[in-house]
Amino acid sequence: MNLLAEYEAQDQWRDWDAMLKRLPIARGQTVLDLGCGPGSVSARLAARATNVVGIDHNAEFISAARQRCPKNCVFLQADLRTLDARVIPRADGLWSSFAAAYFPDFSPVLKHWISCLSPRGWVALVEIDDLWRGHHPLPEDIRAALEEFEERVRSQGGYDSCMGRRLAAVCRDIGLTAISESRWNDAELTFNGPAPAEVLAAWRRRFARLPVMKAYFGAERFDQIAGAFLESISRPDHRSTTAVVMVQAERPS
């Protein structure tokens, strides 16, 4: 299963519609979907707003989004760190899901994004918190190894698997207002009890997409860590403290 197929399969486990009901989306609005992937949320935004502009760096995702979404969606392939506000329509709202973690120094990135918003424009950011260590029970040596890996990757400018807990502070730091935070259930990421077969298969594929982790630990230790993690989420006593966090905010007038 390629990355596009993975993203499309994962869509069934996300509570997008309930999240979107929390937002002040209305007809007449233009909404940005930054890090839009293959357009699953863009299509939902398009049913509520007048125009949606989806942006992602992945050309395959952009192509899939154009095929799936209605005509009031426009998709652009671009680097989210260097969006040119001069060529993006001034927006009334900004949505971004599972993109912030790829920018450990997220404050300047978000500040740049906000330059594309109208005054009093709304912001909604969704991100994971404690992706790896939030699953219990895990052997302590495995938990410590995952923590070491997470910190090394983040310190080197890579993926921040605890970005969810930082979003509200980033919003405050760049001067956004009306900041609120909520946590959401997710059938793949935040479940309790043993993983259903399709969820367990998705986690196996996630490990298979982690050459950075495999290179960091070496093949033998990587296999031990992956095996212990998958065994943990298969147990009847499995519990998750992982969170899917949504932070809502507003650009000042």
N, C-alpha and C positions, 0 to 999 in steps of 0.2 A: 504494500500500500504506500503510494507516494505521499508527500507532505500535503498536497491539495486534498487528496482523499481523506487523510487524517483529520484535517481541519473541518471538512464537511461532516465527517462522522461524529466529531466531538460536539457539533452544534446541538445534537439531541439532548445533551446533558446540561446545557446552560439555561438559566432562567431569564432569558432576554426579555420576554414580554412583560413579566412582572417588574423588572427593572425599569423598562421604558415607561411604564405607567406612573412612575415616580417623577418623571421629568416634565417640564413645562413646554413640551413640543406642541406646536399648533400649525394649522394651515396658514400659509403666508410666510413661513419661516424657511430659511436656508440653513441646513445643518451639515457640518463637517463630520465625516467618519474617518479618523486618522488611525492608520494601521488597520484598514478595513478588511484585510484578508480576502476571501472569496465572496464577500458581500452579504453574508447571512444577516448581519445586523443592519446593513445599509438598506436592504429590502424592507425590513420592519420600520426603519426610520422613514422611508419613502411613503409608507402607508399613512403616516401621521403628519409629515411636513410637506411643503410644496416642492422643495428642491433638496437634493442630497449630493454632496461632493465627497467621494471616497478616494482616499490616497493610501498607497502602499508601495513599498520598494520592489515587491515581487511581481514580475511580469505575468507569470502564470495565474496568480491570484487575481490580478486586474482583469485578465481575459475572462476568467470564470465569473467574476462579478458583473462584467458587462453583459454576459449571456443570461445571468440569472435575474437581474434587477430590472425594474420598470424604467420607462423613458424619462422619468423625472430624476434619474440618477446619472451623474457624470463621474467617470473614474480616471484618475491620473496616476501614473507611475512616477514616484519621486522619493527622495531621501527625506524622511520626516525631520531630520535635524536641520535641514536647510530649506524649508518651505519658503517660496517666494510669495509674500503676501500681496505683491502687485498683480499676480496672475490668478489668485484665488478669490472668488467672490466673497465679499464681506458677509460673514455668517452671523446668525442669531443664536446658534448653539453649537457645541463641540462635544462629540462623543469619541472616546477612545477606550477600547477594551483589550487587555492583555498585550499592550504595546509598551507601556511605561517601563516595565522591568528590563527592557533591552537598553535603557539609558540610565545607568546607575547615578550619573550626575544629571538628574532629571529637571532640576530647576531652570537652567537656561533653555532647555528644550521646550518645556511648558510655557515659559515666558515668550518664546518665539511663536508658539502656537497661538497664544492669546492675542497676539498682534493681528490675527486674522478675524477676531471677533468684534462685533459691534459693542458699544457700551451697554452694560446690563445684560450682555449675552450670557447664556448659561453654559456650564461645563459639567460633564459627567465622565469620570475616570474609573475604570474597573480593572482590578489587578489581583493577583494571587498573593497570599501571605503565608510563608512557611511551607513551601511546596513539598520539601523532602522530610524535614524533621517533625512535621506535624502529624505523623502517623504512628500509632502506638498499638501494641508494644514493638519496639525495635531494640535489639541488643545495644548496649551502651557504646561498644566500640564502633558499631555501624553508625550510630547517631553522631558520635564524635568525628568520624571520618567524613560524613556528609556535611557537618558544620564547617570543618576545615576546608572542604572543597568549595562550599558556597562562599566563604569569606575570601578565598584566593581568587575565585572567578570575579567576584564583585570588585576587589581591590585592583584588579587588572582591567577594569572597564567592561566586564562582561555582564551576563545576565544576573539580575538581582532577584532571587527567589523569595525575598521578604519585602518587596517593594510596596505591597498593600498597606503595611503599617506606616509607611513614610508619606503616603500621598497627601494626607490632610496637612502635614507640616510644610510640604512643598507648596501647596496652594496658599498657605498663610505667608510663606516667605516671599512670594512674588506679588502679594497684595490682593489676592482674590478675597471676596467676601461671601457671606451667607454659606459658610462651609458646613456640610453635614456628612456623616459617615454611616454606612449601613453594611451589614454582613449578610451573605446570601448562601443558601444551600446549593450544592452542585453534586450531581449524582456520580461524577467521576472524581472530583477533587476533594470533597468534604464529607463523604459518606461514612457511616458507622456500620460495623458488622462486616461480614466477608464480601469481597468484591464480586459482583456478578461476572459471569464468564466474559462478556463483551468488554466490561470495564477492565478486568485483569489483562485481557489481550491488548487493550489500549495502553496500559502501563508498560507492558512488555515492549511494545513498539516505541514508546517514549525512551526507554533505556537504549534501544537499538539506534536511536537518533542522537546519541550522546558520545560521539568520538572524543570530545574534549574530556569528559569524565573518564573514559576508558584510558586515554593517554596519561591522564594525571595519576591514576592509581595503578596502571598496568593491568593486563588482561585478567590475570588470576584474581587479584583483589577486586577488580571491577565486577567480575562474575559473582564473587562472594557477596558484595554489597547489593547488587541487583537481586540476587536470589533471596537474601534476607529481607529486603524490602517487599518483594512480591509475596513472600511467605507471610509477612506481617499483615498485609492488606487482605490476605485470604482467610485469616483466622476469624472465628466467631466472636472473639473478644476484641477485635480491631476497633479502635476509636480514633477519630480524626480531630485535631485542633487546628488543622489547616483552614484558612478562611479565603473566601472570595469577597473582596472589599469593593464597595462602590462609594466614591467620594463625589459629592455634588457641590458646586460653587458657582460664583457669579463674577463676571468682570465688572469692576466699579464703573460708575457713570462718569 
